[in-house]
Amino acid sequence: MNIDTVLFDFGGVIAEEGFKQGLTVIAKETGLDERTFIQTASDTIYATGYILGKAPEGAFWNTLRQKTGVRRNDASLRTEIFTRFILRDWMLDLVKKLKANNIKVGILSDQTDMLDKLDKKYDFFKLFDYIFNSYHMGKGKRDPNLFDEIVKVLKTEPDRVLFIDDDIGNVDRAKQKGWKGIHYVDRDSFQKDIEEILPLEA
């Protein structure tokens, strides 16, 4: 085994994918196509700079309302997303198991300040050695150079890092930089994948 660090995406891996789930509800009630609305929101959160910590939350919601006709206020829209980020206990158990096997663990997420607020509610940052959040780094996983910068922080080699994400594009960019990667689809396939790549002692 040559993996010394495992980095997890947050929404869709460590927790349920609250962003997309919340946006789906908002799209349905507004009468919008769900896929189109989610893509628009994902592009807008980057375009406004909110996900990179370069603009306030209100700029994102205002722009999204202008583009899509959504009418609800910021607090209501935020709650629709925030409450759907439900931590997966079995995934946190894996994090603890990895640490028990002397493997460093971290979160690598394209998230806003909502991640900090979720930690205040659930207190899960303490389980991780590293928290890499685009909001604080000013750079997201759409930028391939991010993966080079993180390896420098980790002080390890790219092929010693395993990255788990439910977005295949992010996994592909990590692999192009020499990282190991798992595209998270569901619990069963993930558990098979990680056992093959990283067999652990009980």
N, C-alpha and C positions, 0 to 999 in steps of 0.2 A: 504493500500500500504506500503510495507516494503523495497522497493528499494530506496537506497539513492545515488547510482552511476551507470551510464550507460557508458560502454566502447565500442567503435566502432572499428572494423577493418577499415583499410584505403582502399586499393585497393579491389574493389568488393562490398564495402558498402558505405563509405563516397564518394568515387569516382568510376568511371568505373575501371574495372580490367585491367589497362594498361600493367602490366607485361605479363599476359597471352595473351592479344590481340596483343601486339607487338611481342611476341615470335611466335605467330601463323603466322603473316606476314613473319617473318624471315624464319620460317620452310617452308612455301609454296614456297618462292622464291629460297630456297636451295634444294627443292625437298625431304624434310624430312617428316616423319610422324609427324603430329602436336602434338598428345598426347605424343608420346615418347620424342619428343624434349622438350616439356614443362616440363615433369618429369625430364629429364636429366638436364635441366637448373635449376630447383628447387633444385635438389639434389646437383648440383655443387655449387650453391651460398651458400649453407650451408657448403659443404665439403671444399671449399677454405677459409671459414671464413669471406668472404666479408660481408655477411648479419649480422654478429655478430661484425663487426667493427674490425676484427682481420687481415684483408688483404686488399690491395688496389683493386679498381675496375678492374684494368688491369689483376690481377691474375684470376679473375672470367672469363673475356672474353677470355683470352688466353687458359685457361683450357677448356672452352666450345668449342672454335675453334678446339682444338686438338681432342676432343671427337666426334665432329659432322661434321667437315669439313666446317663450316661457315667461310666465307672469309672477310666479311666487317670489317672496323676498329671500334675501341671502340666508338668513337663519333657518328658514323652513327647508330650503334646498340643501343646505349643509347637513341638517339633521337626517334627511332622507338617505344620505350617504354614510355619515358617521355611525349611525346605529347598525349598519349592515356589515361593518368590519368586525366580525365575530372571530375571536382567536380559536385556532384549532388545537385543542389540548394534545392530541396525538403528535402533532408536529412539534410542539414545545417539548414533549417527552423525547423526541428524536434529538432536539437541540441539546438537552441535558445529557443524553447518551453519548453524543459526539464529544462533549466537553469531558465526560468521564473517561473517554478514550484519548484524551490529550490532543484533541483537534480543536483549533480555534473556530469560532462561529461568529457570523455577523449578518446584519440586514443590509441589503443593497436595494434601495427602493426609489423609484421616481414618485416621491410623495411631497405633499405640502406640509405646512405646519400642523396639519391634522394628525400626522404621525406622532408629534410631540403630545398633542392633546389626548390621543389614544393611550399613550404610555402613562399619562397622568391618571387615566381612568383604570387601566389594567396592570400597570407596573411590570412590564415585560422587558424593558431595555436591559435590566440587570442580568438577564440570562445570556446576554451577548457580549462578546469581546469588542465588536465594532458595530457602529451604526453609520452607514453611508446613506444619506438622504439628499436627493437632488436639491431640495429647498435650501439646505445649508451649504452644499458644495457649489451651487451655481452652475451645475452641469448635470445632464441626465443621461440615461442609457441609450438614447438615440445618437449620442456622440461616442464613436468608437474609442476616442482618446481617453475617455473616462476609465476604461479597463486598464490601460497602461498606468494611469495615475494611481489607481487603487493598489496595483501590485507593488508599486514603490512604497506605499504606506504600509502594506502588509510585510514588506521586506522578505519576499519569497519569490519563487519562480512561477510564471503563469501556469505551467502544467501541474502545479501543486495546489491549484485553487479549483474547487468545484462550485459551480454556480447553478442555482435552481430558480427557474422563472416560468410563469405560465404564458409568457409572450415569446413565441418562437424567434421573433426578430432579435430580441435582447440576447437570447441564448446563442443565436448564430453569431452576433457581433462579439460576444465573449469568446466563442470558440475560434473565431478568426484571429483573436489576440493570443491564442495558445491555451486558453482556459479549458478545463473539462466542463461539460454542461449537461443538465437534464431539463428537458421541456416538461413541465408539470402539466398533466392532463387530468388525471384522477388519482385517488389514493392508491388503488391496487397497482396500477402500472408504475407509479412513482416508487412504491416500496420495492418492486422487482428491480427497477433501474438502479436504485441506490444500493441495494444488496449486491448487485453485480459489480458496481464501481467501487464500493466502499464497504466491504464486509466488516462488521463490528463485533467486538466481544460483548457478551451480555452484560 
